[in-house]
Amino acid sequence: MAEGGLVSLVITEAGAGSDATGMKTRFEPQGDDIIVNGSKIFITSGDVADLLLVFGKWSEISDAKGAISALVVEKGTPGLSVLRTEDKLGHRASSTAALSFDNCRVPRANLLGKPGDGLAILLASLNKSRPSVAAHALGIARAAFEDAVAYINERRQSGRRIIEFQGIQFMLADLASELALCERWLWHVGALVDAGVDDMGVEASMLKQRASDLAMRISTDAVQLYGGYGYCKDYRVERLMRDAKITQIWEGTNQVHRQLIGRSFMHKIKK
Ligand SMILES: Cc1cc2nc3c(=O)[nH]c(=O)nc-3n(C[C@H](O)[C@H](O)[C@H](O)COP(=O)(O)OP(=O)(O)OC[C@H]3O[C@@H](n4cnc5c(N)ncnc54)[C@H](O)[C@@H]3O)c2cc1C
């Protein structure tokens, strides 16, 4: 992978999105192999990835969460097929595939950890990947902000530059302040990751939901500041707005992150 391979993270199923523990993909041990059956949806680069990190349930464990296991499946494994790729609103340079596993035989050595270790692996890796979604969102937010500022410094109406209108200045002030604070929080959470802090799920959730909401807000306002030109493809702000949307949805929707943050303040009931 370090030499340039692609890996997909394969969790979501048609009936198991926000609650990934409802997944039905099945891992059945058979001698030195594992037989994989099931289907997955919305897998980024799933049609082109060299390796797939697939999450499924170990057939010999009955507990719904305790059965989740993680397995590396190689591209070209017989029984693995791409059902389709999605036609999306944004993020169009990246493919998103639906996959099917039909009696895929995978060496048992490809299992990460032990059977049932999957949920812990999943949660630990998502805490660390959420800051990267925030960085993605804040890149979109900053690009949209800078494009809009450049445009309204040039564009003139009523004999003045658009940026000279006080209503527009108040709008910029709010966006710039939110952006500065959010960017600083990204560095804070990045430092926690670098320091090896394990218990940073709430900080990561705050960052992911706030940064992605901000990317949507700033890119939408940037389209507004461009007026009718913002709605046309000649300028990139319309693409930034379309690309921003996914950051509110993947790696846990923002509703789910708000729930995680809120739940963290719930006191344990004393028995
Ligand atoms: C372009 C794209 C790329 C993706 N890439 C990957 C990938 O590489 N690998 C992968 O495994 N998955 C991937 N996904 C899947 C993505 O993570 C899921 O779409 C996401 O987790 C939401 O699941 P869902 O679409 O089933 O929505 P649902 O879970 O059905 O949610 C529908 C709505 O209900 C809300 N909701 C759900 N539960 C709650 C709750 N408890 N409280 C409040 N509201 C709730 C949600 O916030 C949402 O608004 C990708 C999706 C897209 C669109």
The ligand as an SDF file (V2000), in Angstrom:
LIG
                    3D

 53 58  0  0  0  0  0  0  0  0999 V2000
  -20.2040    8.8930   -1.4730 C   0  0  0  0  0  0  0  0  0  0  0  0
  -20.2450    7.9360   -0.3300 C   0  0  0  0  0  0  0  0  0  0  0  0
  -19.1010    7.2380    0.0170 C   0  0  0  0  0  0  0  0  0  0  0  0
  -19.1130    6.3110    1.0670 C   0  0  0  0  0  0  0  0  0  0  0  0
  -17.9870    5.5760    1.3570 N   0  0  0  0  0  0  0  0  0  0  0  0
  -18.0910    4.5520    2.2330 C   0  0  0  0  0  0  0  0  0  0  0  0
  -16.9900    3.6120    2.3850 C   0  0  0  0  0  0  0  0  0  0  0  0
  -15.9330    3.7540    1.7700 O   0  0  0  0  0  0  0  0  0  0  0  0
  -17.1580    2.5500    3.2210 N   0  0  0  0  0  0  0  0  0  0  0  0
  -18.3180    2.3540    3.9130 C   0  0  0  0  0  0  0  0  0  0  0  0
  -18.4050    1.3710    4.6310 O   0  0  0  0  0  0  0  0  0  0  0  0
  -19.3670    3.2350    3.8110 N   0  0  0  0  0  0  0  0  0  0  0  0
  -19.2750    4.3150    2.9800 C   0  0  0  0  0  0  0  0  0  0  0  0
  -20.3420    5.1810    2.8260 N   0  0  0  0  0  0  0  0  0  0  0  0
  -21.5490    4.9610    3.6050 C   0  0  0  0  0  0  0  0  0  0  0  0
  -21.8160    6.0430    4.6540 C   0  0  0  0  0  0  0  0  0  0  0  0
  -20.9210    5.9110    5.7200 O   0  0  0  0  0  0  0  0  0  0  0  0
  -23.2970    5.9080    5.0530 C   0  0  0  0  0  0  0  0  0  0  0  0
  -24.0600    6.3750    3.9440 O   0  0  0  0  0  0  0  0  0  0  0  0
  -23.6220    6.6680    6.3110 C   0  0  0  0  0  0  0  0  0  0  0  0
  -23.0430    6.0530    7.4410 O   0  0  0  0  0  0  0  0  0  0  0  0
  -25.1370    6.7540    6.5510 C   0  0  0  0  0  0  0  0  0  0  0  0
  -25.7570    5.5100    6.4280 O   0  0  0  0  0  0  0  0  0  0  0  0
  -27.0650    5.3760    5.5010 P   0  0  0  0  0  0  0  0  0  0  0  0
  -26.7370    6.0030    4.1870 O   0  0  0  0  0  0  0  0  0  0  0  0
  -27.5320    3.9960    5.5230 O   0  0  0  0  0  0  0  0  0  0  0  0
  -28.1340    6.3390    6.2090 O   0  0  0  0  0  0  0  0  0  0  0  0
  -29.1150    5.9220    7.4040 P   0  0  0  0  0  0  0  0  0  0  0  0
  -28.3380    5.3130    8.5070 O   0  0  0  0  0  0  0  0  0  0  0  0
  -30.2760    5.1860    6.8490 O   0  0  0  0  0  0  0  0  0  0  0  0
  -29.5990    7.3580    7.8930 O   0  0  0  0  0  0  0  0  0  0  0  0
  -30.6960    8.0810    7.2660 C   0  0  0  0  0  0  0  0  0  0  0  0
  -30.9310    9.3510    8.0880 C   0  0  0  0  0  0  0  0  0  0  0  0
  -31.3340    8.9740    9.4330 O   0  0  0  0  0  0  0  0  0  0  0  0
  -30.4710    9.6010   10.3850 C   0  0  0  0  0  0  0  0  0  0  0  0
  -30.2320    8.6970   11.5260 N   0  0  0  0  0  0  0  0  0  0  0  0
  -29.8410    7.4080   11.5100 C   0  0  0  0  0  0  0  0  0  0  0  0
  -29.6690    6.9440   12.7730 N   0  0  0  0  0  0  0  0  0  0  0  0
  -29.9480    7.9900   13.5950 C   0  0  0  0  0  0  0  0  0  0  0  0
  -29.9420    8.1690   15.0240 C   0  0  0  0  0  0  0  0  0  0  0  0
  -29.5800    7.1770   15.8600 N   0  0  0  0  0  0  0  0  0  0  0  0
  -30.3010    9.3850   15.5200 N   0  0  0  0  0  0  0  0  0  0  0  0
  -30.6440   10.3960   14.6770 C   0  0  0  0  0  0  0  0  0  0  0  0
  -30.6700   10.2910   13.3270 N   0  0  0  0  0  0  0  0  0  0  0  0
  -30.3130    9.1100   12.7990 C   0  0  0  0  0  0  0  0  0  0  0  0
  -29.1650    9.8460    9.6300 C   0  0  0  0  0  0  0  0  0  0  0  0
  -28.4090   10.8960   10.2340 O   0  0  0  0  0  0  0  0  0  0  0  0
  -29.6630   10.2140    8.2490 C   0  0  0  0  0  0  0  0  0  0  0  0
  -30.0210   11.5700    8.2270 O   0  0  0  0  0  0  0  0  0  0  0  0
  -20.3150    6.1360    1.8130 C   0  0  0  0  0  0  0  0  0  0  0  0
  -21.4600    6.8600    1.4610 C   0  0  0  0  0  0  0  0  0  0  0  0
  -21.4320    7.7330    0.3910 C   0  0  0  0  0  0  0  0  0  0  0  0
  -22.7120    8.4690    0.0310 C   0  0  0  0  0  0  0  0  0  0  0  0
  1  2  1  0
  2  3  1  0
  2 52  2  0
  3  4  2  0
  4  5  1  0
  4 50  1  0
  5  6  2  0
  6  7  1  0
  6 13  1  0
  7  8  2  0
  7  9  1  0
  9 10  1  0
 10 11  2  0
 10 12  1  0
 12 13  2  0
 13 14  1  0
 14 15  1  0
 14 50  1  0
 15 16  1  0
 16 17  1  0
 16 18  1  0
 18 19  1  0
 18 20  1  0
 20 21  1  0
 20 22  1  0
 22 23  1  0
 23 24  1  0
 24 25  2  0
 24 26  1  0
 24 27  1  0
 27 28  1  0
 28 29  2  0
 28 30  1  0
 28 31  1  0
 31 32  1  0
 32 33  1  0
 33 34  1  0
 33 48  1  0
 34 35  1  0
 35 36  1  0
 35 46  1  0
 36 37  1  0
 36 45  1  0
 37 38  2  0
 38 39  1  0
 39 40  1  0
 39 45  2  0
 40 41  1  0
 40 42  2  0
 42 43  1  0
 43 44  2  0
 44 45  1  0
 46 47  1  0
 46 48  1  0
 48 49  1  0
 50 51  2  0
 51 52  1  0
 52 53  1  0
M  END
$$$$
